Amino acid sequence: MQQSSSRSGTGRTRWVRAVLAAVVVLLTWLLTGPVVWATVPTLPGGAVDLGDVVPIDATNRTKTLAGGTSATVFELQLPPGATCPGDSLHDQWRVQSFIIPVEDDPADIAYGVNGPEGKNQYALYEVSTSPFTDILTRSNSGAGLPGAISAVPSLSFAVYPPGTLPDASYRMGIACTYFRQTAQYWDIEVSLSSSSGDSSEPLTWRLTNPPQGAALASAASSSTNWVTPVFAAVALCALVVALWWGRQQRRATRLKESK
């Protein structure tokens, strides 16, 4: 009887401890949760427009583009030495891309996991179909030093399904963000339209004020995103045929020797 009472007392003690532990966890969350939320850093002042980005031919980086089609592969060239105020390793800075209606302000973009979250606001997409968003800067030797921005990879409009971007003028560019707040950006105005006004057709794009010497993309630069896979497929087929032919020849030789 005494043993049963002891077990009952031990059970009640464990239950009380569990309840107290849950209360402590709840109070800790209530007390520290809002504090942690409130201590997310905010940037002083507004975002700074640092000038233009320049679309260039991904296969010939000395060639500035004035426009192209959905299939045109291009890069966005930042000014030499472009940096964010800090790096990603020590200071949590990130590099983002955007294409937004021309009347929207890049300083006001609300960035999510996949880029801008406003109406008709999107990230730019790499040829690999990944959104160019939350990109790390190059690392510094310590905190508080500017973070250099690596070259923007090859981009295209091919990933956007027809009708995603209505025919209109847009601002596309690159931004430095701190906890998803825009601190500075580079952009350029671009006009998007379908070839006949039908939103179900692929887009063409043109810079509103192209830099001097800029040219429209050639068919060759617009087709680079399918030429390489086709060439690789042809080479693979040739290799398979060669292996099959060699195997047939060896089999014929063995049959001849066995007779």
Protein Blocks (a to p, Z undefined) as FASTA:
>chain_A
ZZmmmmmmmmmmmmmmmmmmmmmmmmmmmmmmmmmmmmpccdehjdddebjaddddfklm
kbccfbdcfklccdddddehiacfbdfklnopacddddddfkbcfklpccdfkocfbehi
acdddfkopacehiacdddfbehiacdddddddddfklpcghklgcddddddddddeehi
afbdcddddddddfkopakbccddddfbacehiacddfklmmmmmmmmmmmmmmmmmmmm
mmmmmmmmmmmmmmmmmZZ
